[in-house]
Amino acid sequence: MIQDLTSGRLIGLFLVGLVLFNYPILSLFNRDLTLMGIPILYVYIFTAWCVVIGLIILITNTQKTARPGELEDDRD
């Protein structure tokens, strides 16, 4: 059950990553603006990349907590 939920979330995050790093969104940040001397496109790419990595860490580090009276090695 937990494995299915994690897989679904990772697939969803992959699709979000495809949107974030594809043409229509990247073109919004391809301007002659800078943030502390760094082009805004580079800031966006690095920030989005860090957010995606952080979400991957959050998704994959979820732990199943056993309910009282429930066996950890539940083999139906």
N, C-alpha and C positions, 0 to 999 in steps of 0.2 A: 504494500500500500504506500509506504513512504517513498519507495523507489519510483513508483509511478508518478507521484506528486513532484519529486525532484526532477525527473526526466521532463515532465511537462513544463516546469518552470524554466529549465535550461533551454528547452526548445523555444519557448516564448522570449527568453532573453536573447537568444541567437537572432530571432526575427527583429527584435528591437535594435540590436546591433547593426543588422543589415540596413535598417532605415536610417539610423544615426550616421552611418558612414557611407551613404549613397548620395548621388548627385543632387537631388532637390534640397536636401538639408545642408550639405556642404556649400552649395552655392549661396546660401543665406549669409554665410560667414566669410566668403571670399571677397572681402572689401579692403580698402586701403586704410583700415583702422589698426591701431596698435594699442596694446595694453602693457605698459611699462617697457615699451620698445619691442615687444614681441607681437608679430602679426596675429590678429584675432582668430584667423583660421587655425593657426598652430595651437593657440590656447584652447579653442573648442575641441580639436582633435585629442589633445592630451587629456583634457578634463573628461570628455566622454569616455575615453579609453580607461581612465582610472575608475570612473563610475561603474562601467561594465565589469571590470575586474573585481571591484568591491562587491557588486551584486553576485558575481559567481562565487566569491568566498562565502557570502551570507547563505546562499542557496545550498552549497555543498557541505556546509558545517552544521546543518540542522541535525539534531540528534533525536532519536526516538526515545521517549521516556516510557518505561514500562508502568502499567497501572498496577496497583496492589492486587496480588493474587494472580497476576498474569506471568506466564513463563517467558523468559527472554528468548529461548530457543523454541518458538512455537511452530511445530511441524504438523500441519493438519493432515 
